[in-house]
């Protein structure tokens, strides 16, 4: 499906008149955690692609596992338990790889394929992530897994940036040979395959920069800098962090940074986001966002000590469910007034985001920016609470395809990275985010943060 989709996309672009010869470098992103199993002999096929045929036709027999395991697969619980036991526990595994064992992470899915489909596994000469698989197509040979996407496998030691021997041995024998050596995310892998030169008109000098995962590519697309935090306010709320001194925990994920291989990024996902805000809007503000905003304006910063934690469905960070409200004396109560409930929800959500970010090693420094995106980022009053809780200015960015844009930025940076040019110098002409809110002078005192 992925191969055929690439055929269709490039053919459509060619029919639209795109001059591929003007492309000097390309990169891309793929769903994190998914894996592709190349059958023995596939590397030779990649080297000898016939430009008169589609990739779909040429690669029919090149995969030993026809249905790639992806992030939605949660059937590897036993393999997760085995990996954590081998590493010395969940926290120890997180300290090595950046995350405790997750069913969707690639290493655990590889272990399951080996245990349940041994013949297919033994027929595999290379295992790629979705990102390095796509890069391999453009390269005409097996592309290396990059440090950042490789951090989402439960296999990479995020500090040494090499495969962890403990994790490899717990997953499959000689796995390092099948994965290949990982490389920095800024690496230029080589020139584009002659197949694309002859079929689509790419220049022979076009370079392929390492592809990465969709989440790291989004960080690049948002152009996070040291000390920044990005908050995507959608159905689920996702928090992206740029950090220098990571403290891996049982919740959240630490990855190698995709634009500066010596730094790190962190990712936190909160399931109870906009749907929970919409429920409180319906119950406490008559279904009106205007009344919801009025409630935030008319209640004081800190909510006079009233707080609430609203987990309508089983939360990811932390794994709890239920609604808990507290009065100024820290007594749990069954209800709050409608306006107080609105502020309790929004302050509680953002305090939770900050708390879990700091547990992973994030710290607010001079110059810190909060970048807000997603549906709720259009609400000025919600952004004011976000600014107050983080005690930092909030900027809005209008990015519907941040991973795609980040891939283009990374391709541009890859051309100059080896000469010492920073990512931010490479993309300095990109549009700047817009200032939306600044923290109230007494925010730190009122919120006791």
N, C-alpha and C positions, 0 to 999 in steps of 0.2 A: 504493500500500500504506500509506504513512504517513498519507495523508488519510483512507482508510477506517478505519485504526486509531484515529484521533482521533474519528471518528464513533462507532465502537463503544464507545470508552471513555466519552465524554460521555453517550451513551445509557444505558450501564450505570449510571453514577453517578446519572443522573436517575431511573432505575427504582428505585435503592436509596434514594431519598428525600433526596439531598443538596440542601440549600437554597443554590443558586448565588448568591442575592441577598446572602448574607453574605460573599462573596468580595470583598475590597476591592482586592486587587492580585494579579496572577499573573505568573509568569515560568516559565522552563523551560530545558531543556538538550537538545542533540542530538549525535549522533555527530560528533566532530571530523573535519574535512577533507572530508566529503561535500558535494555541491553539487546545487542544484535550478535548472533552467533554465525561466524563465517565458516563455511565448510572447507575442508582441506582442498587445496587447489584454487581457492577463490582469489588469492593474491595474483596468480598468473592471469586469471581472467581480467582482473582490474587493469593490468598492464597492457592488455591487448584488446581494448574495447573498439568495436567496429562503428565508426561514426554514421554509417548508413542504417543502423538499427537503434532502437530505444534502449535505455538502461533496463527497462522492465523485461525486454526480450533477452538481453544479454546476460542478465544476472539471475535468471529463473532457477538455476541449479546451484546457486552460490551460498545458500544458507542452510545450516544443519537444523535449526529450529525455526519453523515457519512462522509461528506466532510469538512475537517478541514479548517477554515479560516487561510490564510497564509499572508506573507508580501506583496504579489502582489495584494491583495484585497484593492482597494481604494474607496470602496462604502460607507464608513462610515463618510462622510463629515458632515452630520447633527449631528451625535453623537459627533464629534469633537467640533463643535460649542457649543453644550450643555455642554460639559465637561469644556471648557474654560470659559463659562459664569458662571458656578457653582464655579469655582476656583477663579474667579475675574480677568479673562483675560489671554491671551496667555502667557505673561511674568510671571505672578504669577504662572501659571501651570508649566512653565519651572523651576521656582525657587523651586517648591515642588518636581517635578518628574524628573527633568533633561532635559526635552524636552517639547516644545509646543505640542499641540495635533496633532497627525499624524494619517491618515486613517489606516495605516498598524499596528499601535500599538494595543496591545491586548485588553486593556480596552475598546476602542471604538468599537472593533469588538464584544466583549461580550455584550455591550449595544445594538448593532444592532441585535444580535441573540435573545436576550431577547425580544426586541420589535417586531421582525418579525416572530419569531419561539418560542413563549412562551411555548407551550407544550413540545417541545424538551428541552428548557432551564430548565423547572421545573422538567424534568426527569433526570437531571444531578446532581450527588452527588459530583463530583469533576471536576474542570477545571484545566488542566495541560498546561504548555507550552510544546512545542515540546521536549525541553531538559528534563524536569521533567517527561514527559510521557515516554521517553525512559528509564530513570532511574527507573521508576516504574516497567517496565517490568523486569529488572534485579533484583530489590529488592523484587518483589512479594508483593507489597503494594504501596500505594500512596507515592511518593517521594516529598519532599518539593521543592518549587521553590527557587532557590538560589538568593542572593541579586543582583548579576550582571545581570543575564538574566531578573530578575524581574524588573530591572530599565528600560527595554524597553517596558513597558506596559502602561505608563501614569497613574499608580496606586500606585507605591511605593514612599514613602517619602525618598529621597536618603540620607538625613542627619540623620534621626532617624532610617532608615532601617526597617521601619514598613509600613504596608498599610496605605495610607492617608485616613482618615475618609471622608474628603470632596470628594475625587475622588471615593471612594467606593459608597457613597450615591448617587452620580450623575450617577453611572453606573448601579447598581442593588442592591436591598435590600439583606441584610445578605450575601453579596458577600465574606466577610472574611472567612465565614465557608466553602464556596465552594472552595476557593483558598488554604486554610490552611496557617499556619504561615510560612513566608520565613526564610531561614537559611543562614549563611555565606557560600560562595562558596567553602570553604575548608572543609566543614563538611563531616564526614564519616556517611553515612546514615544507614549503617548496613551491615550484611553479604549478599552475593548473594543468591538468591532464590534457594531452594532445587530443583526446576525444572531444573536449569542449572547444578547443581551438578550431577543429575541423568541422564540427557539427553546428556550432553556434557563433563562431567568429570571435571567441575570446583571444586576447593578445597572448603570445607565448610568454611574455614577461609578467603576466598577471600572477600575483602571489596568493597562496592559500595560507591564511593565518589560522592558528588553532581555533576550532570551534569550542563552545562551552555550553553549560546548561542554561535553561531559560531563566532561572532565578539570578545566577551571576550576571547574565547578559542584561537583565533588568536593572541591576545595580549600576552597570556601565551606562545604560540608557538614561538613567536618572542623574548620572554624573555625581554620585555621592563622593564627598571628600572626607578626610580625616575628621572625626568628631561629629559628622552628620548622621542623621537618622531619617529614614523615609518611612512614612506610614501610609499604606494603601487602605482606604476606608471603603471597603466593599462588602459584599455578602459575608465574607470572612474578612477580618482585618489582618493584614500582613505587615510585619515590621522588618525593615532591612537596616543593618547597622554596619558602619565602618569601624573596626576596632584594631588596636595594636597589640594589646595584651589579653588574649582570650582566656576565659575561664569556663571551659566546657561543663555543662550541667546535664541533668537527666531530662530537662525540657529545653527545646530549641536546638538549633544547629549552628556549628561553626564551620565555615568553609575557608579555604585559601582565597585571597582576594583576586578577582579576575583582571584587574587593571594595574595592580602592584603586587607582584608575587611574594614580596617580603611582609605584606600586611594580611589582614584577615577581614572577613565579613561574617555577619551572623544573620540568621533568619528565624523569626518567630511567627507562628500562625495562631490566630485566635478565631475559633469558629463562630462565636457569638458576636457578630459585628452589626451590620446594618439591619438585619432582620430583627434583632433585639431592639435596636433603636426605633425601628418602625412600630414594634409592638407597644413600646412605652409611649410613642407619639399617639398611637390610636387610643390607648387607654387614658392618657393623662393630658393630651392636647387636642382632643377632638379630631384626630386624624390630620391635623394641620401642622405642616412644618413651620409656618409663621408663628403659631401659638407655641410650638416647641421652642423656637428661638426666643420668643418673648419670655418664656419661663427661665431660660438661661440668663437673659439680661436682668430679670427682676429678682434673681436670687443671688446672694453674696458669694464671692469667692470662698471656697472652703465649706459652703453650705451649712454654716453654723454648726459644724461637727457632725451632720447627718451624712451617712455613707450607705452605699449599696453595691452589691456584687450580683450580677444578673447572668446566670448561665442557663438559658432556656433549653439548650441541648447540651449533651456531654461535651465539655470543653476539651481542647487539645492542650492548652497552656493556661492553668494546670488541668489535669484530667478530673474535673468535678462537674456536678450538675446541681441546679437548684438556684433559688433566689434568696439572698440574705441581706436584710436591711438592719442598720444600726443607728441608734440615736446618739446624741452628743456624749452620753455617759457610757458608750460602748455596749449598751444593752440591745440584744436583737429584738426587733419589733416586727409586727405583721404588715404594717403599712406606713406610708408617708403621705403627706399632702401632695397633690398632683405636681405642683411646680417644684417642690423639693425633690420629688422622685425623679423628675427629668434631670436635674443637676446631679443627683446622686448616681444616676446611671452613667452619664458622660464623664464625670470626674472619676468614678470608679473604674471605668474602662481604661481611661488614659493613665491613671495611676498604676494599674496592672501592667500596661505596656511598658511603662518606665521601670517598674520594679524588676520585671523579668529581663529587660534589656541590661540593666545594671548587674544582674546576677551572672550574665555571660561575659562581663568585662567592659561593657560600655560605660563611658563617663562623659559628662557634659564639660566641654572646655570652652575657653574664649573663642568666639567665632562659630560655635555650633549652630547649625541650621536644622530645622525640622521641615522636611519636604513632604507635602501632603498631596495625595492623588486619590482617585476613586470618587464614587458618587457623592459621599458626604463631604468631600472637600470643597463643595460649592456653598456650604453653610457657614457663614462668617462667625456665628456664635459658637458653633462646635469647634472651629479652628481657634477661637480665642481661648477656650478651655484647654485645648491641646497646647497652645503656647504657654499658658499659665502653669500647667502641670510640668512641662519640660523646662520652664524658665528660659525659653529660647525663642527667637523669632520663627514664625511659620511662613513658609513660601509654598505657593501652589505651582504645580507643573501639570500641563495638559498632555499626557502621554497615553494613548490608547494601545500603542505597540512598543512598549519600552524595551522588550527583549530584542525586537527587530532593529530598532534604532541603535541599541547598545552594540549589536553585532557590527553594524556599519561603522560606529565609532571605533570599535576594537580593530577592525580591518585597517582603518586609517592609522591608528596608533601602532599597529604591528609593523608597518613599513618603516617607522622611525624609532621604535623602542630600543633596538640594539645600539643606536647612536646616543642613547641617554636621554632622549626627549620624553618627558612625562606624559601620561595620559591627558592630563588637564591642559598642558600646553598644546597637545595635538588637537584638542576639541574646543579650544578657547573661543572660537567664533560661533559656537552654538548658542541658541537663544537662552537667556537667563530666566530662571524662575521668578515669579512675581510675589513681592512681599504682601502677605495677607493679614498678619496679626503679630503684635509684639506683646511680651508678657507684662502683666500689671506689676508695678514696682514692689507691691507687698506680696506677690505670689508665693515666694518661698516661705515667708512667715505664716501666711494664712493656711497654706496647705501642709506646712510642717515637713518640707522636703529639703 
